[in-house]
Amino acid sequence: MRERLRGSEEGFTLIELMVVILIIGLLATIVVQNLRGATDKAKRIKAEADISALKTALDRYYLDNGSYPSSDQGLTALVSAPSNGKIPADYPPGGYIEKIPNDPWGNAYVYQSDGDNYVLKSYGADGVEGGTGKNADIDGSSNNSGSS
């Protein structure tokens, strides 16, 4: 009688459960790897968009004032009128940009300027100049005055 009851019981064996768990683990690994690449790409696109917005604000600053903010004034000159160096005569009440964002990796954008040209870049994921892949620099520098 007991054997008859056991034979009619339905369920999964331990081996079947282990195979299912292994397959789920492999699929999860593949999905995570694909998402990691998409995240890196999205961060680079975000940095490029930030740099583009900063370049537009820098070009507006240049058109209004005849020079880019100096390295000492930095990008904060786009948010509020600088109090040192060459003071802009015609600074708009709301500034040129609402706030200066950090790059998607949490680092400040690098800005250097002599007034006629500027260097504007993100050092990428590692925060160090140079690199390749996700660590590569994202450059938005000007190469002649008044244009980028």
C-alpha positions, 0 to 999 in steps of 0.5 A, spaced: 500 500 500 505 504 501 509 503 495 503 505 491 502 511 494 509 513 493 509 511 486 503 516 485 506 522 488 508 527 483 514 533 484 521 535 482 527 531 484 533 534 487 537 534 480 531 537 476 531 543 481 539 544 481 538 544 473 533 549 474 537 553 479 543 553 474 539 555 468 536 561 472 543 563 474 546 563 467 541 567 465 542 572 470 549 573 469 548 574 462 543 579 463 547 583 468 553 583 463 549 586 458 546 591 463 553 593 465 555 595 458 548 599 457 549 603 463 557 605 461 554 607 455 548 611 458 553 615 462 558 617 457 552 619 453 550 623 459 557 626 460 557 628 452 550 632 453 552 635 460 558 638 456 554 640 450 550 644 455 556 647 458 559 649 451 553 652 449 553 656 456 560 658 455 559 660 448 553 665 450 558 668 456 563 669 450 558 673 446 556 677 452 563 678 455 568 678 449 572 672 453 571 665 456 571 665 464 578 664 466 581 658 470 580 662 476 573 664 475 571 656 473 565 654 471 561 657 477 562 664 473 556 661 468 551 660 474 553 667 478 557 673 476 564 672 478 567 677 483 575 676 481 578 677 474 575 680 468 568 682 471 563 681 466 559 688 464 553 685 462 551 679 466 544 676 465 540 676 472 539 668 472 546 666 469 548 662 463 546 655 466 542 653 473 547 649 476 554 646 474 553 638 474 558 633 476 560 628 471 556 621 471 561 618 475 561 624 481 567 628 479 567 635 477 568 637 469 575 639 468 575 646 465 581 651 464 581 657 460 586 663 458 580 667 456 580 666 448 580 658 448 578 653 453 579 646 455 572 642 458 572 635 459 570 629 463 576 624 465 571 618 465 569 613 470 576 612 473 577 620 474 584 620 471 586 623 465 587 618 459 584 611 458 580 607 454 573 604 454 569 607 459 575 610 462 576 614 456 576 622 457 570 626 454 573 632 451 569 638 449 574 643 448 574 649 444 580 650 438 579 657 437 576 663 440 568 664 439 567 657 437 567 650 439 
